[in-house]
Amino acid sequence: MSDALINGLAGAGGGIIAQLLTYPLQTVNTRQQTERDLKREKRKLGTIEHMCQVVKQEGWERLYGGLAPSLAGTAASQGVYYYFYQVFRNRAEATALARKKKGLGDGSVGMFASLLVAAFAGSVNVLMTNPIWVIVTRMQTHRKMTKDQTAAPESPSSNAEALVA
């Protein structure tokens, strides 16, 4: 098995474990960043208070809303990043050794080349996995509808009035 594949699999596995441990915090963080405060409450809820509110109003399962695509996204994202990082790093090292044979440089990959390797791997990662993260964010911010909310949807004018008030 190649070093790139080993690093990709290790990154995917490590990302999955980290995601399982921190997902409820990520869900609350995403909600806090995306919610609009239409009621104009003076005090914002802290992270733990927000978690308790979600559990009380929507149940424990909502803290894990979007977990499956998030695990897939994390595995893909970390796997892609570490795989391509190793591929690009191997090329940079081969280039550095070729330059040394020509009498240019000491054969090591410098700081600038290392930054480029990381930037290219990160760019490939974002381009390949962004659609997964869009789905995850939508699932994290989705709210369970109550019977009152489904019976009488708000009119656009009442939404505008709430924003102005």
ChimeraX commands (.cxc) that place a marker at each C-alpha (Angstrom):
marker #1 position 0.00,0.00,0.00 radius 0.5
marker #1 position 1.37,3.44,-0.90 radius 0.5
marker #1 position 2.20,6.08,1.71 radius 0.5
marker #1 position -0.42,8.36,0.19 radius 0.5
marker #1 position -3.15,5.74,0.57 radius 0.5
marker #1 position -2.08,4.94,4.15 radius 0.5
marker #1 position -2.13,8.63,5.05 radius 0.5
marker #1 position -5.51,9.08,3.38 radius 0.5
marker #1 position -7.05,6.17,5.28 radius 0.5
marker #1 position -5.51,7.31,8.57 radius 0.5
marker #1 position -6.83,10.83,8.03 radius 0.5
marker #1 position -10.31,9.49,7.25 radius 0.5
marker #1 position -10.34,7.28,10.35 radius 0.5
marker #1 position -9.06,10.00,12.64 radius 0.5
marker #1 position -11.58,12.46,11.24 radius 0.5
marker #1 position -14.46,10.06,11.87 radius 0.5
marker #1 position -13.45,9.56,15.51 radius 0.5
marker #1 position -13.10,13.31,16.07 radius 0.5
marker #1 position -16.45,13.96,14.39 radius 0.5
marker #1 position -18.26,11.42,16.58 radius 0.5
marker #1 position -16.86,13.07,19.72 radius 0.5
marker #1 position -17.61,16.68,18.80 radius 0.5
marker #1 position -20.72,16.56,16.58 radius 0.5
marker #1 position -23.29,17.97,19.06 radius 0.5
marker #1 position -21.04,20.99,19.64 radius 0.5
marker #1 position -20.68,21.48,15.89 radius 0.5
marker #1 position -24.45,21.31,15.43 radius 0.5
marker #1 position -25.07,23.98,18.08 radius 0.5
marker #1 position -22.25,26.13,16.69 radius 0.5
marker #1 position -23.71,25.94,13.18 radius 0.5
marker #1 position -27.17,26.83,14.47 radius 0.5
marker #1 position -25.85,29.77,16.46 radius 0.5
marker #1 position -24.12,31.10,13.37 radius 0.5
marker #1 position -27.09,30.67,11.03 radius 0.5
marker #1 position -30.14,31.54,13.16 radius 0.5
marker #1 position -31.80,34.87,12.86 radius 0.5
marker #1 position -33.02,36.37,16.09 radius 0.5
marker #1 position -36.53,37.45,15.07 radius 0.5
marker #1 position -37.67,37.84,18.67 radius 0.5
marker #1 position -34.88,40.31,19.42 radius 0.5
marker #1 position -33.92,38.57,22.65 radius 0.5
marker #1 position -31.50,40.61,24.71 radius 0.5
marker #1 position -29.44,37.64,25.89 radius 0.5
marker #1 position -28.01,35.05,23.54 radius 0.5
marker #1 position -27.86,31.46,24.76 radius 0.5
marker #1 position -24.50,29.92,25.57 radius 0.5
marker #1 position -23.42,26.67,23.96 radius 0.5
marker #1 position -24.53,24.39,26.81 radius 0.5
marker #1 position -27.82,26.29,27.22 radius 0.5
marker #1 position -28.44,26.02,23.49 radius 0.5
marker #1 position -27.75,22.27,23.58 radius 0.5
marker #1 position -30.21,21.84,26.45 radius 0.5
marker #1 position -32.81,23.89,24.57 radius 0.5
marker #1 position -32.44,21.73,21.45 radius 0.5
marker #1 position -32.79,18.54,23.52 radius 0.5
marker #1 position -35.82,19.89,25.40 radius 0.5
marker #1 position -37.66,21.20,22.32 radius 0.5
marker #1 position -36.59,18.77,19.61 radius 0.5
marker #1 position -35.05,15.73,21.30 radius 0.5
marker #1 position -31.56,14.26,21.50 radius 0.5
marker #1 position -31.64,13.08,17.91 radius 0.5
marker #1 position -31.59,16.68,16.60 radius 0.5
marker #1 position -28.12,17.21,18.11 radius 0.5
marker #1 position -27.04,14.48,15.71 radius 0.5
marker #1 position -29.06,15.70,12.71 radius 0.5
marker #1 position -26.91,15.27,9.63 radius 0.5
marker #1 position -24.39,12.97,11.34 radius 0.5
marker #1 position -24.30,10.36,8.55 radius 0.5
marker #1 position -23.44,12.81,5.75 radius 0.5
marker #1 position -21.09,14.61,8.14 radius 0.5
marker #1 position -19.19,11.38,8.80 radius 0.5
marker #1 position -19.04,10.74,5.07 radius 0.5
marker #1 position -17.90,14.32,4.52 radius 0.5
marker #1 position -15.25,14.12,7.22 radius 0.5
marker #1 position -13.92,10.80,5.97 radius 0.5
marker #1 position -13.86,12.10,2.40 radius 0.5
marker #1 position -12.40,15.46,3.36 radius 0.5
marker #1 position -9.63,14.12,5.60 radius 0.5
marker #1 position -8.92,11.21,3.28 radius 0.5
marker #1 position -8.68,13.44,0.20 radius 0.5
marker #1 position -6.54,16.02,1.99 radius 0.5
marker #1 position -3.99,13.58,3.40 radius 0.5
marker #1 position -3.87,11.50,0.23 radius 0.5
marker #1 position -3.18,14.47,-2.01 radius 0.5
marker #1 position -0.86,16.06,0.53 radius 0.5
marker #1 position 1.34,12.96,0.36 radius 0.5
marker #1 position 1.13,12.80,-3.46 radius 0.5
marker #1 position 2.14,16.47,-3.80 radius 0.5
marker #1 position 4.78,16.12,-1.08 radius 0.5
marker #1 position 6.36,13.17,-2.91 radius 0.5
marker #1 position 6.55,15.27,-6.09 radius 0.5
marker #1 position 8.07,18.20,-4.20 radius 0.5
marker #1 position 10.69,15.90,-2.65 radius 0.5
marker #1 position 11.51,14.37,-6.05 radius 0.5
marker #1 position 11.89,17.86,-7.52 radius 0.5
marker #1 position 14.14,18.95,-4.64 radius 0.5
marker #1 position 16.37,15.88,-5.14 radius 0.5
marker #1 position 16.55,16.50,-8.91 radius 0.5
marker #1 position 17.58,20.10,-8.21 radius 0.5
marker #1 position 20.29,18.87,-5.81 radius 0.5
marker #1 position 21.72,16.60,-8.53 radius 0.5
marker #1 position 22.00,19.68,-10.74 radius 0.5
marker #1 position 23.86,21.50,-7.97 radius 0.5
marker #1 position 20.88,23.66,-6.99 radius 0.5
marker #1 position 19.80,23.49,-3.35 radius 0.5
marker #1 position 20.38,20.93,-0.63 radius 0.5
marker #1 position 17.71,18.42,-1.67 radius 0.5
marker #1 position 15.19,19.35,1.02 radius 0.5
marker #1 position 11.71,20.73,0.52 radius 0.5
marker #1 position 11.67,24.32,1.70 radius 0.5
marker #1 position 9.00,26.22,3.60 radius 0.5
marker #1 position 7.47,27.81,0.50 radius 0.5
marker #1 position 7.21,24.46,-1.29 radius 0.5
marker #1 position 5.64,22.92,1.83 radius 0.5
marker #1 position 3.08,25.72,1.94 radius 0.5
marker #1 position 2.26,25.14,-1.73 radius 0.5
marker #1 position 1.86,21.40,-1.15 radius 0.5
marker #1 position -0.59,22.04,1.71 radius 0.5
marker #1 position -2.46,24.70,-0.29 radius 0.5
marker #1 position -2.88,22.41,-3.31 radius 0.5
marker #1 position -4.05,19.51,-1.13 radius 0.5
marker #1 position -6.49,21.81,0.67 radius 0.5
marker #1 position -7.81,23.16,-2.61 radius 0.5
marker #1 position -8.44,19.69,-4.01 radius 0.5
marker #1 position -10.15,18.78,-0.74 radius 0.5
marker #1 position -12.52,21.77,-0.86 radius 0.5
marker #1 position -13.36,21.30,-4.52 radius 0.5
marker #1 position -14.17,17.63,-4.06 radius 0.5
marker #1 position -16.09,17.75,-0.76 radius 0.5
marker #1 position -17.95,21.09,-0.66 radius 0.5
marker #1 position -21.33,19.64,-1.78 radius 0.5
marker #1 position -21.28,17.25,1.18 radius 0.5
marker #1 position -20.80,20.15,3.62 radius 0.5
marker #1 position -23.72,22.06,2.12 radius 0.5
marker #1 position -25.96,19.06,2.87 radius 0.5
marker #1 position -24.58,18.73,6.40 radius 0.5
marker #1 position -25.21,22.41,7.18 radius 0.5
marker #1 position -28.77,22.18,5.91 radius 0.5
marker #1 position -29.42,19.11,8.04 radius 0.5
marker #1 position -27.89,20.72,11.15 radius 0.5
marker #1 position -30.03,23.83,10.82 radius 0.5
marker #1 position -33.27,21.99,9.95 radius 0.5
marker #1 position -35.82,22.22,12.73 radius 0.5
marker #1 position -38.50,19.74,13.66 radius 0.5
marker #1 position -41.85,21.36,12.86 radius 0.5
marker #1 position -44.50,21.43,15.58 radius 0.5
marker #1 position -48.20,20.97,14.81 radius 0.5
marker #1 position -48.79,24.72,15.26 radius 0.5
marker #1 position -46.10,25.61,12.72 radius 0.5
marker #1 position -47.43,23.25,10.05 radius 0.5
marker #1 position -51.08,24.33,10.48 radius 0.5
marker #1 position -50.67,28.03,9.69 radius 0.5
marker #1 position -47.57,29.04,7.76 radius 0.5
marker #1 position -46.48,32.62,8.27 radius 0.5
marker #1 position -47.17,35.07,5.51 radius 0.5
marker #1 position -44.27,36.97,3.92 radius 0.5
marker #1 position -45.63,40.22,5.36 radius 0.5
marker #1 position -45.52,38.89,8.95 radius 0.5
marker #1 position -41.89,37.87,8.41 radius 0.5
marker #1 position -41.05,41.35,7.15 radius 0.5
marker #1 position -42.87,42.94,10.10 radius 0.5
marker #1 position -40.90,40.78,12.53 radius 0.5
marker #1 position -37.63,41.89,10.93 radius 0.5
marker #1 position -38.58,45.57,11.17 radius 0.5
marker #1 position -39.84,45.41,14.76 radius 0.5
marker link #1:1,2 radius 0.2
marker link #1:2,3 radius 0.2
marker link #1:3,4 radius 0.2
marker link #1:4,5 radius 0.2
marker link #1:5,6 radius 0.2
marker link #1:6,7 radius 0.2
marker link #1:7,8 radius 0.2
marker link #1:8,9 radius 0.2
marker link #1:9,10 radius 0.2
marker link #1:10,11 radius 0.2
marker link #1:11,12 radius 0.2
marker link #1:12,13 radius 0.2
marker link #1:13,14 radius 0.2
marker link #1:14,15 radius 0.2
marker link #1:15,16 radius 0.2
marker link #1:16,17 radius 0.2
marker link #1:17,18 radius 0.2
marker link #1:18,19 radius 0.2
marker link #1:19,20 radius 0.2
marker link #1:20,21 radius 0.2
marker link #1:21,22 radius 0.2
marker link #1:22,23 radius 0.2
marker link #1:23,24 radius 0.2
marker link #1:24,25 radius 0.2
marker link #1:25,26 radius 0.2
marker link #1:26,27 radius 0.2
marker link #1:27,28 radius 0.2
marker link #1:28,29 radius 0.2
marker link #1:29,30 radius 0.2
marker link #1:30,31 radius 0.2
marker link #1:31,32 radius 0.2
marker link #1:32,33 radius 0.2
marker link #1:33,34 radius 0.2
marker link #1:34,35 radius 0.2
marker link #1:35,36 radius 0.2
marker link #1:36,37 radius 0.2
marker link #1:37,38 radius 0.2
marker link #1:38,39 radius 0.2
marker link #1:39,40 radius 0.2
marker link #1:40,41 radius 0.2
marker link #1:41,42 radius 0.2
marker link #1:42,43 radius 0.2
marker link #1:43,44 radius 0.2
marker link #1:44,45 radius 0.2
marker link #1:45,46 radius 0.2
marker link #1:46,47 radius 0.2
marker link #1:47,48 radius 0.2
marker link #1:48,49 radius 0.2
marker link #1:49,50 radius 0.2
marker link #1:50,51 radius 0.2
marker link #1:51,52 radius 0.2
marker link #1:52,53 radius 0.2
marker link #1:53,54 radius 0.2
marker link #1:54,55 radius 0.2
marker link #1:55,56 radius 0.2
marker link #1:56,57 radius 0.2
marker link #1:57,58 radius 0.2
marker link #1:58,59 radius 0.2
marker link #1:59,60 radius 0.2
marker link #1:60,61 radius 0.2
marker link #1:61,62 radius 0.2
marker link #1:62,63 radius 0.2
marker link #1:63,64 radius 0.2
marker link #1:64,65 radius 0.2
marker link #1:65,66 radius 0.2
marker link #1:66,67 radius 0.2
marker link #1:67,68 radius 0.2
marker link #1:68,69 radius 0.2
marker link #1:69,70 radius 0.2
marker link #1:70,71 radius 0.2
marker link #1:71,72 radius 0.2
marker link #1:72,73 radius 0.2
marker link #1:73,74 radius 0.2
marker link #1:74,75 radius 0.2
marker link #1:75,76 radius 0.2
marker link #1:76,77 radius 0.2
marker link #1:77,78 radius 0.2
marker link #1:78,79 radius 0.2
marker link #1:79,80 radius 0.2
marker link #1:80,81 radius 0.2
marker link #1:81,82 radius 0.2
marker link #1:82,83 radius 0.2
marker link #1:83,84 radius 0.2
marker link #1:84,85 radius 0.2
marker link #1:85,86 radius 0.2
marker link #1:86,87 radius 0.2
marker link #1:87,88 radius 0.2
marker link #1:88,89 radius 0.2
marker link #1:89,90 radius 0.2
marker link #1:90,91 radius 0.2
marker link #1:91,92 radius 0.2
marker link #1:92,93 radius 0.2
marker link #1:93,94 radius 0.2
marker link #1:94,95 radius 0.2
marker link #1:95,96 radius 0.2
marker link #1:96,97 radius 0.2
marker link #1:97,98 radius 0.2
marker link #1:98,99 radius 0.2
marker link #1:99,100 radius 0.2
marker link #1:100,101 radius 0.2
marker link #1:101,102 radius 0.2
marker link #1:102,103 radius 0.2
marker link #1:103,104 radius 0.2
marker link #1:104,105 radius 0.2
marker link #1:105,106 radius 0.2
marker link #1:106,107 radius 0.2
marker link #1:107,108 radius 0.2
marker link #1:108,109 radius 0.2
marker link #1:109,110 radius 0.2
marker link #1:110,111 radius 0.2
marker link #1:111,112 radius 0.2
marker link #1:112,113 radius 0.2
marker link #1:113,114 radius 0.2
marker link #1:114,115 radius 0.2
marker link #1:115,116 radius 0.2
marker link #1:116,117 radius 0.2
marker link #1:117,118 radius 0.2
marker link #1:118,119 radius 0.2
marker link #1:119,120 radius 0.2
marker link #1:120,121 radius 0.2
marker link #1:121,122 radius 0.2
marker link #1:122,123 radius 0.2
marker link #1:123,124 radius 0.2
marker link #1:124,125 radius 0.2
marker link #1:125,126 radius 0.2
marker link #1:126,127 radius 0.2
marker link #1:127,128 radius 0.2
marker link #1:128,129 radius 0.2
marker link #1:129,130 radius 0.2
marker link #1:130,131 radius 0.2
marker link #1:131,132 radius 0.2
marker link #1:132,133 radius 0.2
marker link #1:133,134 radius 0.2
marker link #1:134,135 radius 0.2
marker link #1:135,136 radius 0.2
marker link #1:136,137 radius 0.2
marker link #1:137,138 radius 0.2
marker link #1:138,139 radius 0.2
marker link #1:139,140 radius 0.2
marker link #1:140,141 radius 0.2
marker link #1:141,142 radius 0.2
marker link #1:142,143 radius 0.2
marker link #1:143,144 radius 0.2
marker link #1:144,145 radius 0.2
marker link #1:145,146 radius 0.2
marker link #1:146,147 radius 0.2
marker link #1:147,148 radius 0.2
marker link #1:148,149 radius 0.2
marker link #1:149,150 radius 0.2
marker link #1:150,151 radius 0.2
marker link #1:151,152 radius 0.2
marker link #1:152,153 radius 0.2
marker link #1:153,154 radius 0.2
marker link #1:154,155 radius 0.2
marker link #1:155,156 radius 0.2
marker link #1:156,157 radius 0.2
marker link #1:157,158 radius 0.2
marker link #1:158,159 radius 0.2
marker link #1:159,160 radius 0.2
marker link #1:160,161 radius 0.2
marker link #1:161,162 radius 0.2
marker link #1:162,163 radius 0.2
marker link #1:163,164 radius 0.2
marker link #1:164,165 radius 0.2
view
